[in-house]
Amino acid sequence: MPLFEQTYAPRWRKAHKIATILQDAYPSDLATARLLDIGCSNGAITNALARQVASIVGTDIDAARIAEAVACAAPNAAFVQSDGNALPFPAAAFDIVICAQVYEHAHNSQTLVQEIERVLRSGGLCFFSGPNKLALLEEHYWLPFLSWLPPALADRYMRLSGRGYKYDIRPMTYWELQQLWANFDMIDYTPRLLCEPQRFGVDDELGRLRVASRVPGFVWKRMAPFLPNFNWILVKRS
């Protein structure tokens, strides 16, 4: 596989997962939808999704990443440097917002959610994904139980492990996230991903854990609060 494809393949697989979920959840024709992708980085996922929607805007706080995204922008994609806590768009400007692996980096997750609610039209969807604070293995630094610790102990653990000086990620539990998104109706797609990994393009991510697809869906639904990562569709109430 060429180096370019190796570099972007994981993001293309994530774009496939998001697109498949949106095709399943969006009540209208996805080809007519206006999308916002918050925390788009170099725009790889944004540009992949652009093929399936009317228009898409990617935002990221990192100017260098936005410059990369602009350089390879799809015809119907635009990119704007912006903090997710202060989006430069009018109210109800988008039909769908993508908030994938972003909330745990936000300075204020409550403000981020308020901004998403503001720029979404009534009945619009937010695709949300992010880590679970209760995950046994923290997914940013791959240290066991790191996210379970109080901030001071987590910082010390980081230094002792040689992974950094400060733990700068702010994951939440399932119940905390439900409260954070209290103004939205939630559809949990995580069990569906585990039961149908090929359909949603997550079979490579599961690796040896593909046996998870043999576990009945009702079991995964009951285990939802303890899964390491969440994939939700959130519907803005009218």
N, C-alpha and C positions, 0 to 999 in steps of 0.2 A: 504494500500500500504506500503511495507517495507520502512524503513527510507532511504536506499540507493537509491531506485527508486524515492522517494520524492525529495531527494537532487539533482539528476541529470535529473529528468524529464524535467524541463524547457530547459536545454541545448540539450536534445535529440529532443525536439520539434523544437528548432532552427536548429539543424542539419537536420531534416526532411525538413524544409522550404528551407534551402540552397540547399540540394540535389535535391529537386523537381524543383527548379529554374534552377539549372545546367543541369538537365536532359532535361529540356525544351529548354535551350539556347545553350548548347554545340553542335557544328555541327558534332562531331564524337562520337564514342562509349566512354562513360564516364569511362568504365572499363579499358581503356587504358591510362587514363590521369594521369599526374604527378601534384600533388597539393602542394601548400604551404599555411599554415594557420598562418597568422601573429596575434600575441596576443592571443595565444591558451589557456592561463591560465593552468588549470589542465588537458587539453587534452581531455575532455569529448566529445566536438564537433568533434575534430580531429579524435578520435578513432571511433566515429559513422560514419563519412564520409569515413573512411578507407575501410569499407565493400564494397564500390561502385566504388573504383578507383584502379589504378595499384599501386600507392605509394603516400604517403603524409608525409610532414614534418611540424611539428608545432614549432613555435618559440614564446618565451616570454622573457621579460626582467627580470622577477622574477625567481630566481634560485629555490626557494622553490616550486613554481608551476610546473616548469619543472621537478623537482624530482618526484612530484606526477604523472605527465604524463608518465614519463619513467617507473614507477612502474606498470602501467597497459596498456602499449603500445600494440597496435595491431601488428600482425606479419609484416605488410607492412607499419608501421608508425614509424617515428623517431622524436626525439625532441631535439631542440638546444636552449640554452640560447642565446638570441640575441636581440639587439635593432632594431626595424623596420626601423630606419633611417640609419642603416649600416648592411645590410643583408650579411651573409658570404657565398654567393652562386655565381656561375658564371652567366654571361649573358645568357638569354634565357634558363634557367634551368627548367622552369615549364610551363605547359600548362594552369594552372588555379591558381590564387591566391585568397585566402579568406582574406578580410579586413573588419571584422564585428565588429562594435562598437569600433573601434580603433583610427580612425583619430583624434577624439576630445581630445585624451590623448597624442598625439604625440607632442614632443618638436618643431618639424618643419614639418608641414603637407606637404609642398611642397617637402621636401627631401624624405619623406615617399612615396609619389606618384612617384617620380623619381626612387626610388629603386624598386618599384613594376613594373614600366615600364621596367627597366633594366633586371630583372630576368624573365620576361614573354617573351615567344617566340612571334614572329610576328603572329598576329591573335589570340593570347591567350586571355583568359577571366579573368576578376577580378570581383568577387562578392563583392560588397560594400554595407555596411549598416551603418547608423549612424544618430545621432539626428539633428534636424533642429534648428538653433539658434532662429527662430521665434516661437518655440513651446510655448504655454501658460504656461505649467507646465514643468520645467526642470527635466529631467528623472533621473539624478544622485542624486540630493538632494531634489527633489519633492517640490521645492519652486516656486510659480507663478512668471513669468516674470524675473527670475534670469538671464537667458542667454541674455536678452535684454539690460542689464545694462552695462555701462562702467566698466572696471576692478575695479577701486577704489570703486565705489558704490556697485558692486557685492560682493567684499570682506567685506564691511561693513554690507551688508544684511546677509551674512553668519554668521558673528559674532553676530549680533542682534538676529538671529533666533536660535542660539546655535548649528548650523550644522557644524561649523568649523571656521577656521581663514581666509582661502583664497579660492577663487573660482578658482580651478585649471583645469577646463574643457574649451576647446576652440572650441565650435561648430561654424558652418558656415551656411549661408543661402543657399538656393537652387541655387541661381545665383553665389554665391562665389564658391560653389562646382563644378558647371559646368565649371567655369574658371579653377579651380584646376585640373580637369580631361580633359582639353582641347585637349590633344593629343590622347584621346580615343573616340570611338563612344559609346554613352550611350543608354541603353534600360531600361526604368523605369518600374520595376515590382511592384511598390507599389500599383497602381490601381488594378492590377490583384489579389494581395493578398487580397485586400478589397472586391473584387467581388467574389472571390473563396476561402474563408477562410478555408474551410474543406480540399480542395485539397492541400493547402500549409501548413496545420497544424497550422494556426494562430487563429483558432476560440476561443481557450481558452484565448489567449492574448486579443482579442477583447471584450470578456465577454458580457456585456449587449449591447455593440456597434455592435453586430453581424448584427443588422438591416442594417449596412453599406453595406452588400452584396446585398441589394435590390436597392441600388442607382446605376444608369447606369454608366458604365465604363467611358464614355466621361466626366461625371461630375467630377469624381476623377482625370482625366487627367488635367482638367482645374484647379483643386484645388491643384495639385501636389506641387507647391512652398510653400504651407502653411500647409502641413501635418506634424505631429510631428516627424516622422522618415522616412528615405529614404531606399529603397531597389533597388539597381541598378545592372545591368550587364554592365560592361565596356569592350569594345573590343579594344585591342591594334591594331592600324593601321599598315598595312604592309609597 
